[in-house]
């Protein structure tokens, strides 16, 4: 425990100093105060996005994150404007932090590079297999039916650890984690390998795998990997990301998410994104 917490006198002194500093700040001329909300454009919803990150975002505006941006722009009565940049090293630095745009539509909760809004989606990794194959009844990576199978997995992703724990990594086929999607698409390559029979199953992040299966692979099924008790976790909460310190903008988006969660769910469900409860152990039916 820090000393100032344990010592009441020091705690009072710190509180008093904080109060004096706040009072002094209130006496400054308004024109001289930095308002972080002023960094956000009032003329357009400026979105930071990858131009080749289907099924999420695409320069042809066909991704479901493009549709989410349209919904947000409509509710804010603002036109949507994009700052395109590959979602690899330097994405946040060269877009959001460079003040070229004001929001990233999909960002994992808790990442320190951005200030997260409240989450609008919780999703989970999926196992993708032929719909009528002998693996279609598998529910998790500990299933004995997976023993001896060649499984595609993104190298360094959480499922790889679970596969190693269950003795599946020896025959696994790894695919690159960080790529420029304009030139390489590990997810689409993995599913093409599943089509050709080079692998027996594929493990992908649900918001990628689910929509790819729905759009391009009707003979496959994407099985949500629910209820894993051991780390690393297989589910993540997805938020919108804004610049650190921009609390006014964050609260505005939080309110918008809360009031329009039904419309957001409809966009995600139509795309084929698997949605689970906040603990990642129950699949949600948002069609009811």
N, C-alpha and C positions, 0 to 999 in steps of 0.2 A: 504494500500500500504506500503511495507517495506520502512524504512527510507532511505536505500541506493539508492533506485530507485528515491525518491523524491529529494535527495540532489546531484546536479551535481558533486560537489567536491568529495564527497565520492564515487560516481559512477566511476569517473575518477581514483581515488586511487585504487579502487578494480580492475579496468581493468589493471592498471599498474602493480599491484601485480601479477595478473594472468599472464601477459605477461612475467614478470621476472621469475616466477616459470616455465613457459613453456620453456623459453630459457635455464634455468638451467637443465631441464630434457633432453633437446636435447644434452647437453654436456656430459651426462652420457655414459659410455661404452655400446655399443649395447648388449653385453653379459649379462649385469646386468639389462636389462629392461624386465619387465614381459609382454609378448605378449599373450593376452588372446586367440587369435586364435590358439596358439600352443597347447591348451588343446584339440582341436578337432583332432580325429584320421585321419591320412592321408592314412591308410591302409584299412579302412572299413567304411561304413555308419553304425554307431552304434546307434541303435534305442531303445528308452525306451518304453516298451509296456506291456500291461496286457495280460497274456496268455489265458484268458478266458473271453474276452470282445466282443464276437460276437454280432452283425455283423461287428464290427469295426476292432478288432484285435483278433487273435487266434494263439495258438502255432502251429496249423497245417497250418498256413499261408493262411487261406481261407478268412480272413477279408478284407474289402476294404482298410483299412489303411495299411495292408500288401502289397496290390497291389500298393498303393501310394508310399510306401517305395521302392518297386522294381523299380518303375518309376524314383524316385530320384536317387537311386543307379546306375541305367543304365545311366542317364544323367551325373552323376559325375564319371562314370567308376570305381565304387567301389562296392565290394560285400556287401550285407546287413548282419549285425550281430545284434542279439537281446539281450537286457538285460530284462528278464521277471520279472515283479513284479506286484502284484495286485494293481489296480488303486483305492486305498482307502487311508486312513490316512498314510502319510509317503512315498507316491509314488515318488514325486519329490525329496524329501530329500535323499531317498535311491537309486535313479537311476541317474538322471541328475546332482544333486548337489554333489553326491558322485563320479562324473566323470567316471561312469561306461558306460555311453552312451552319445550321443551328441545331440539328437533331439527327441522330442515327436511329433508324426505325427499329432495329433489333439488336439488343446488346445484353449479354448475360449479367444478371444481378450481382452486384458486389465488386465489379471490376473497378480498380482505383483510377484508371485513366479518364473515366467519365463520371458525371453525377447521374445516377440512375433514377428514372421515374419509378412509380409503383409498377409491378410486373403486370403484363396483360396476358401472359401465356406461361404455363408450365408444361414442358414436354420432356420426352424421354428417348433414349436410344431404341432402335428397332432392329430386329432380326428379319432379314428379307430372304425368302425362300420361294421355290415354285409352289403355286397354290395347291396343286394336286400331288406334290411330291411326298416322300417319306419323312420330311422334316416339318411339315405344315402344322403338326400338333405340338411343336416345341414351345415352351413358355419362358424358359430362362437358359442361361449359358451353362448351367450345371446339369442339364438334361443329358442322359447317357446316349441319346440318339445322335448327339453331336460328336461323340468320340470317333477319332479317325477321319473326320471330315475336313476338307480344305475350306477354310472360312476367310473371306476378305474382311479386312479391318483397317481403319485409318491408323497409321503408326502413331503411338504416343497418346491416343485417345483413351478415355476411361475404360471402355470395353476390353481393350488389349490387356489390362491388368486382370480383369475377371477371366479372360480366356487363359491367361498364363496360370492363374490359380486352379483352373479346372482342366489343365493339361491339354489345352487346345492350340497353344501358340506354336508348337513345333511344326505343324503342317500349315499354319496360317499364311496367307498372302498379304503383305503389308502394302499400303498405298500412302502417298505423301500427305502430310498434314497441312503445311503452309505452302500455297501455290498461288500463282497469278492465273485466275480462272479464265482470262482471255486466251491462254495458251494451253492450259491443262485442267482437266476436270476429273479428279480422283473418284468422285461419287458415280459419275456417269460411266467411267471406265470400269469400275467395280461391277456395276449392274450389267454392262456389256459382257464382262467375263462370266457372270452368272448365267446370262443367256447362252453363251457358247459352251458352258460346261467346264470352263477352266477352274471355277470354284463351285462349291456345293451350297454356299450360303454367304450372305453379306451382312455386315453390321454397320449401320449408319445412324447419324443423328436424326431423330424423327422428323424435325421440320425440313430436312433435306430429303431423306429417304421416302417418307410418306407421300409427298407430292410427286416425286419422280416415278414412284410405282403407279400412282393414280393416273398420271398423265401419259406415261410411255410404256408401262409394263403390266398390262392387265392380267397376265398369267402368273404374276407374283403376288405374294401377300406380305405385308409389313406387320410384324408381330411386336407390339410394345413390350420391352423388357422391364416388367414391373416388380417391385417389392424386393430388390436386392438389399440385403441387410449389411453387407460388408462394404467398406470403402474400396475405391472411390465411388461416389454416388453416380447414378446413371440418369438422373433427372436434373433439369436446370430451369430456373425462372428467368423469363425473358422480359426485358424492359425496353424503354426508349432511352437513349443516352444523350445528355446535354453537357455543356461545359461546367466544370467545377465552379461552384459559387453562384450559379444562375438559379437561385431558389425560386424567384418569381416565375420564371419560365417553367421550371420543374413542376411547381404547384398548378400552373395552368394546364399542363399536360396531364397531371394526375387527375384533375377534375374531369378533363375530357375523356380519359380512359374509363373512369368510374361511370360516367353517364352514358357511355357508348359501348360498354363491354359486350352487349348482345350483338351489335353490328360487327365488332371485331371478331367475335367467335364465329360468326357466319362466314366471314372472309376466310378465316383459317380453316374451318371445316370444309368449305367448298374447295380449297386448295389441296386438302388431304393431310393436313397437319394433325398428328395425334396429340390430343390434349388430355392431361392428367391432373389430379388434384395436387395441392401444394406440397404434399409429402411424396409424390411420385409413385404411389402404390395403387391407384385406382384410375381406370380410364373413364373419362367424362363423356357423356352423351349430351352434346349441346344442341341437338336437334329437337329436344322436347320443349 
